[in-house]
């Protein structure tokens, strides 16, 4: 259970990053970055990633996650939560790890988006049958590939940590998505 708490604490700033991105969409913040990463490039006549994958998403989640790590750094300096820390909060360079974590999480969603676009699944839409179940799970945890590329360098990945991160992020993503939809930050509750 301690390992789950450590993984959850480490990933918690990512939730702040995702929430900040939702606020950016709702209020038009960082609008100048709202350009699609694929710049309209098409493969087989279909968008590579689609209009929803923007530079704003990458930057907003990176900034929000870094801000979350700043809060953890302050908690560390106040002597709080030391037993749940995986990252070293001894100096401010951990903020860069937070920014990298947020950016990597968003960039890791791109292959899943590209696959869905090539299969003709529109952004925010679903498919049917077994593919729906597969893409539902992928949509919830695809960012973990990027997260563990960064965390693997910083703290080391273990099977237990990765499993706990899947559990934590799956549950947290459900809650964030529902809250974001209710607050008008998302077009769908999925």
Secondary structure, DSSP 8 states (H G I E B T S, - for coil): -HHHHHHHHHHHHHHHHHHHHHHHHHHTTTGGG-SBTTTT-EETTEESS-TTSBHHHHHHHHHHHHHHHHHHHHHHHTT-SGGG--S--SSTTHHHHHHHHHHHHHHTTHHHHHHHHHTT--TT----HHHHHHHHHHHHHTHHHHHHHHHHHHT---HHHHHHHHHHHHHHHHHHHHHHHHTTS-SS--
